[in-house]
Amino acid sequence: MELSLKPLGAGDLIDRATRFYRKNFWTFILIASPPVMLGTLCLVGWMFIARNLFYVGSANPEETFVYQVFVWLGGFVIWLVQLVAVLVVMGGAARNFVRHLLFGEAVTFKETYKNVRNRLPSLISVSAGLTVTMAVIGFVLFYIWLVVLFIVVAIIAGLTSFLPVVGFILSLVAGIAITLGALWLFFLIVSRFVYVPQVMLVEGQGAFAAIGRSASLAGKNVIRVGALSIFTIVATYVALMLLYLPLGFYAWTEGVNLIGFDSVDMIPAWYEISYKVIGQASLILIIPVLMIGLCLLYVDERVRSEGYDLELMAAKRLGEIPDVPEEFINPLQPALASSSNPAPQRSGELKNPSTLGLDQ
């Protein structure tokens, strides 16, 4: 494979990610499957536990409410754990992807999970911390957005009470502007952490160093991270609709009532299981796009700011940088870090932030 790297716009990023995914479709499905399948089993098991613990129905509204809260909380925790697992796998895939660019090696399930195994404890800890942090940030920003939107709409409604059509138009414009602002702020914060798994596996950094490195590398990529994330979310919902419509139609032909708060007592277990399995199946289909996109975005950021394409070309044509005695600091660094845990630095030694380095 010829190494061809150039700065990517948001559209180019999505296009290249989807094309690479299409060429390696079954490999990425296999890579994404383990965390998603485990999450599916946990969700189905939690649902069965809930159905055995609570008697739901219109005759027991309190117990039905507790049942729904129980299922929601369990699903939320399982979703967080699943997200941690996905971030861990993304780290392993990032190293495999850079080796693919560097040497033309195939992206494989075995190599990805070998990379994960080599840095598993640190990947789990940092991914869990990032997941909780992003969930808290999203929760706080959501309620700030809700409060600001309510206040602004209330003020506009009060000032334009004599012109309801104008009030509606202004409220709509203000709502869109506030929503876009909240999304921009969210992606501004999240974009500072998106490269942590890649930095750990590709550059060999520790967890805390990787967070700082990711924040410094993020630069002005808010729009591209947002575009990739929104594309993934939209694609997920499209896949869900394509899969849910046949299920809903079949349930309707079987006389299943899916409308109304009290209909939970009439929804059979097979429908709930199918609904959850379909939701997880859509994740298996979509996660690789986000995984590839973030890896491309990471490499692209380094191409833009550090001439990483030159580092990769030099490593590809000239091979390994020779070792020097321990008492010397080598000013030259290889393009891909060792797959094992990095050795501790000597006191006073600063690690070159553009280090990438290779060791089989």
For each residue, the residues with C-beta under 8 A, 3 or more apart:
1: 100 101 104
2:
3: 101 102 309 312 313 316
4:
5: 101 299 300 303 308 309 312
6: 303 309
7: 300 303 304
8: 12 13 16 224 296 297 300
9: 12 13 224
10: 13 14 223 224 227 228
11: 14 15 227
12: 8 9 15 16
13: 8 9 10 16 17 224 227 228 293 296 297 300
14: 10 11 17 18 227 228 231 293
15: 11 12 18 19
16: 8 12 13 19 20 296
17: 13 14 20 21 228 289 292 293 296
18: 14 15 21 22 289
19: 15 16 22 23
20: 16 17 23 24 292 296
21: 17 18 24 25 28 288 289 292
22: 18 19 25
23: 19 20
24: 20 21 27 28 107
25: 21 22 28 29
26: 29 30
27: 24 30 31 106 107 108 109
28: 21 24 25 31 32 107 288 291 292
29: 25 26 32 33 284 285 288
30: 26 27 33 109
31: 27 28 89 93 107 109 112 113 288 291
32: 28 29 35 36 86 89 283 284 287 288 291
33: 29 30 36 37 284
34: 37 38 85 89
35: 32 38 39 82 85 86 88 89
36: 32 33 39 40 82 86 280 281 283 284 287
37: 33 34 40 41 280 284
38: 34 35 41 42 82 85
39: 35 36 42 43 78 79 81 82 85 280
40: 36 37 43 44 276 277 280
41: 37 38 44 45
42: 38 39 45 46 78 81
43: 39 40 46 47 74 75 78 276 280
44: 40 41 47 48 273 276 277
45: 41 42 48 49
46: 42 43 49 50 71 74 75 78
47: 43 44 50 51 71 269 272 273 276
48: 44 45 51 52 269
49: 45 46 52 53
50: 46 47 53 54 67 70 71 74
51: 47 48 54 56 67 269
52: 48 49
53: 49 50 67 70
54: 50 51 63 64 66 67 70
55: 60 63
56: 51 60 63 64 67 264 265
57: 60 64 262 264 265
58: 61 64 262 265
59:
60: 55 56 57 63 64
61: 58 64 65 262
62: 65 66
63: 54 55 56 60 66 67
64: 54 56 57 58 60 61 67 68 262 264 265
65: 61 62 68 69
66: 54 62 63 69 70
67: 50 51 53 54 56 63 64 70 71 264
68: 64 65 71 72 264
69: 65 66 72 73
70: 50 53 54 66 67 73 74
71: 46 47 50 67 68 74 75
72: 68 69 75 76
73: 69 70 76 77
74: 43 46 50 70 71 77 78
75: 43 46 71 72 78 79
76: 72 73 79 80
77: 73 74 80 81
78: 39 42 43 46 74 75 81 82
79: 39 75 76 82 83
80: 76 77 83 84 131 132 135
81: 39 42 77 78 84 85
82: 35 36 38 39 78 79 85 86
83: 79 80 86 87 127 131
84: 80 81 87 88 124 127 128 131
85: 34 35 38 39 81 82 88 89 127
86: 32 35 36 82 83 89 90 287 291
87: 83 84 90 91 123 127 130 131 197
88: 35 84 85 91 92 116 120 123 124 127 197
89: 31 32 34 35 85 86 92 93 112 113 116 291
90: 86 87 93 94 197 198 290 291 294 295
91: 87 88 94 95 115 116 119 123 127 197 198 200 201
92: 88 89 95 96 112 113 114 115 116 123 201
93: 31 89 90 96 97 107 112 115 291 292 295
94: 90 91 97 98 197 198 201 202 294 295 298
95: 91 92 98 99 115 201 202 336 339
96: 92 93 99 100 105 107 108 111 112 115
97: 93 94 100 101 107 292 295 299
98: 94 95 101 102 202 295 299 312 335 336 356
99: 95 96 102 103 105 111 336
100: 1 96 97 103 104 105 106 107
101: 1 3 5 97 98 299 312
102: 3 98 99 105 312 315 316 335 336 358
103: 99 100 316
104: 1 100
105: 96 99 100 102 111
106: 27 100
107: 24 27 28 31 93 96 97 100 111 112
108: 27 96 111 112
109: 27 30 31 112 113
110: 113 114
111: 96 99 105 107 108 114 115
112: 31 89 92 93 96 107 108 109 115 116
113: 31 89 92 109 110 116 117
114: 92 110 111 117 118 339
115: 91 92 93 95 96 111 112 118 119 201 339
116: 88 89 91 92 112 113 119 120 123
117: 113 114 120
118: 114 115 339 340 341
119: 91 115 116 122 123 200 201 341
120: 88 116 117 123 124
121: 124 125
122: 119 125 126 200 206 207 341
123: 87 88 91 92 116 119 120 126 127 197 200 201
124: 84 88 120 121 127 128
125: 121 122 128 129 207
126: 122 123 129 130 196 197 200 207 210 211
127: 83 84 85 87 88 91 123 124 130 131 196 197
128: 84 124 125 131 132
129: 125 126 132 133 207
130: 87 126 127 133 134 193 196
131: 80 83 84 87 127 128 134 135
132: 80 128 129 135 136
133: 129 130 136 137 193
134: 130 131 137 138 190 193
135: 80 131 132 138 139
136: 132 133 139 140
137: 133 134 140 141 186 189 190
138: 134 135 141 142 186
139: 135 136 142 143
140: 136 137 143 144
141: 137 138 144 145 182 185 186
142: 138 139 145 146 182
143: 139 140 146 147
144: 140 141 147 148 182
145: 141 142 148 149 178 179 182
146: 142 143 149 150
147: 143 144 150 151
148: 144 145 151 152 178
149: 145 146 152 153 174 175 178 179
150: 146 147 153 154
151: 147 148 154 155
152: 148 149 155 156 171 174 175 178
153: 149 150 156 157 171 174 175
154: 150 151 157 158
155: 151 152 158 159
156: 152 153 159 160 167 170 171 174
157: 153 154 160 161 167 171
158: 154 155 161
159: 155 156 167
160: 156 157 163 164 166 167 170
161: 157 158 164 167
162:
163: 160 166 167
164: 160 161 167 168
165: 168 169
166: 160 163 169 170
167: 156 157 159 160 161 163 164 170 171
168: 164 165 171 172
169: 165 166 172 173
170: 156 160 166 167 173 174
171: 152 153 156 157 167 168 174 175
172: 168 169 175 176
173: 169 170 176 177
174: 149 152 153 156 170 171 177 178
175: 149 152 153 171 172 178 179
176: 172 173 179 180
177: 173 174 180 181
178: 145 148 149 152 174 175 181 182
179: 145 149 175 176 182 183
180: 176 177 183 184
181: 177 178 184 185
182: 141 142 144 145 178 179 185 186
183: 179 180 186 187 226
184: 180 181 187 188 222 226
185: 141 181 182 188 189
186: 137 138 141 182 183 189 190
187: 183 184 190 191 222 225 226 229
188: 184 185 191 192 222
189: 137 185 186 192 193
190: 134 137 186 187 193 194 225
191: 187 188 194 218 221 222 225 226
192: 188 189 214 215 218
193: 130 133 134 189 190 196 211 214 215
194: 190 191 214 218 225 294 297 298
195: 198 199 210 213 214 217 218 294 297 298 301
196: 126 127 130 193 199 200 207 210 211 214
197: 87 88 90 91 94 123 126 127 200 201 210
198: 90 91 94 195 201 202 203 214 294 295 298
199: 195 196 202 203 205 209 210 213 214 217 298
200: 91 119 122 123 126 196 197 203 204 205 206 207 210
201: 91 92 94 95 115 119 123 197 198 204 337 339
202: 94 95 98 198 199 298 336 337 356
203: 198 199 200 210 213 337 355 356 357
204: 200 201 337 338 342 355 357
205: 199 200 209 210 213 337 342 351
206: 122 200 209 210 342
207: 122 125 126 129 196 200 210 211
208: 211 212
209: 199 205 206 212 213 351
210: 126 195 196 197 199 200 203 205 206 207 213 214
211: 126 193 196 207 208 214 215
212: 208 209 215 216
213: 195 199 203 205 209 210 216 217 353
214: 192 193 194 195 196 198 199 210 211 217 218
215: 192 193 211 212 218
216: 212 213 353
217: 195 199 213 214 298 301 302 305
218: 191 192 194 195 214 215 221 301
219: 301 304 305
220: 223
221: 191 218 224 225 297 301
222: 184 187 188 191 225 226
223: 10 220 226 227
224: 8 9 10 13 221 227 228 297
225: 187 190 191 194 221 222 228 229 297
226: 183 184 187 191 222 223 229 230
227: 10 11 13 14 223 224 230 231
228: 10 13 14 17 224 225 231 232 290 293 294 297
229: 187 225 226 232 233 290
230: 226 227 233 234
231: 14 227 228 234 235 289
232: 228 229 235 236 286 289 290 293
233: 229 230 236 237
234: 230 231 237 238
235: 231 232 238 239 286 289
236: 232 233 239 240 282 283 286
237: 233 234 240 241
238: 234 235 241 242
239: 235 236 242 243 282 285 286
240: 236 237 243 244 278 279 282
241: 237 238 244 245
242: 238 239 245
243: 239 240 246 247 278 281 282
244: 240 241 247 248 275 278
245: 241 242 248 249
246: 243 249 250
247: 243 244 250 251 271 274 275 278
248: 244 245 251 252 258
249: 245 246 252 253
250: 246 247 253 254
251: 247 248 254 256 258 271
252: 248 249 255 256 258
253: 249 250
254: 250 251
255: 252
256: 251 252 266 267 268 271
257: 260 263 266 267
258: 248 251 252 263 267 271
259: 263
260: 257 263
261: 264
262: 57 58 61 64 265
263: 257 258 259 260 266 267
264: 56 57 64 67 68 261 267
265: 56 57 58 64 262
266: 256 257 263
267: 256 257 258 263 264 271 272
268: 256 271 272
269: 47 48 51 272 273
270: 273 274
271: 247 251 256 258 267 268 274 275
272: 47 267 268 269 275 276
273: 44 47 269 270 276 277
274: 247 270 271 277 278
275: 244 247 271 272 278 279
276: 40 43 44 47 272 273 279 280
277: 40 44 273 274 280 281
278: 240 243 244 247 274 275 281 282
279: 240 275 276 282 283
280: 36 37 39 40 43 276 277 283 284
281: 36 243 277 278 284 285
282: 236 239 240 243 278 279 285 286
283: 32 36 236 279 280 286 287
284: 29 32 33 36 37 280 281 287
285: 29 239 281 282 288
286: 232 235 236 239 282 283 289 290
287: 32 36 86 283 284 290 291
288: 21 28 29 31 32 285 291 292
289: 17 18 21 231 232 235 286 292 293
290: 90 228 229 232 286 287 293 294
291: 28 31 32 86 89 90 93 287 288 294 295
292: 17 20 21 28 93 97 288 289 295 296
293: 13 14 17 228 232 289 290 296 297
294: 90 94 194 195 198 228 290 291 297 298
295: 90 93 94 97 98 198 291 292 298 299
296: 8 13 16 17 20 292 293 299 300
297: 8 13 194 195 221 224 225 228 293 294 300 301
298: 94 194 195 198 199 202 217 294 295 301 302
299: 5 97 98 101 295 296 302 303 308
300: 5 7 8 13 296 297 303 304
301: 195 217 218 219 221 297 298 304 305
302: 217 298 299 305 306 308 354
303: 5 6 7 299 300 306 307 308 309
304: 7 219 300 301
305: 217 219 301 302
306: 302 303 311 354
307: 303 310 311
308: 5 299 302 303 311 312 335 354 356
309: 3 5 6 303 312 313
310: 307 313 314
311: 306 307 308 314 315 335 354 356
312: 3 5 98 101 102 308 309 315 316 335
313: 3 309 310 316 317
314: 310 311 317 318 335
315: 102 311 312 318 319 320 334 335 336 358
316: 3 102 103 312 313
317: 313 314
318: 314 315
319: 315
320: 315 334 358
321: 330 332 333 334
322:
323: 330
324: 328 330
325: 328
326:
327:
328: 324 325
329: 349
330: 321 323 324 333
331:
332: 321
333: 321 330 352 354 355 356 357
334: 315 320 321 337 355 356 357 358 359
335: 98 102 308 311 312 314 315 356 357 358
336: 95 98 99 102 202 315 356 357 358
337: 201 202 203 204 205 334 342 355 356 357 358 359
338: 204 342 357 358 359
339: 95 114 115 118 201 359 360
340: 118 359
341: 118 119 122
342: 204 205 206 337 338
343:
344:
345: 349 350 351
346: 349
347:
348:
349: 329 345 346
350: 345
351: 205 209 345 355
352: 333 355
353: 213 216
354: 302 306 308 311 333
355: 203 204 333 334 337 351 352
356: 98 202 203 308 311 333 334 335 336 337
357: 203 204 333 334 335 336 337 338
358: 102 315 320 334 335 336 337 338
359: 334 337 338 339 340
360: 339
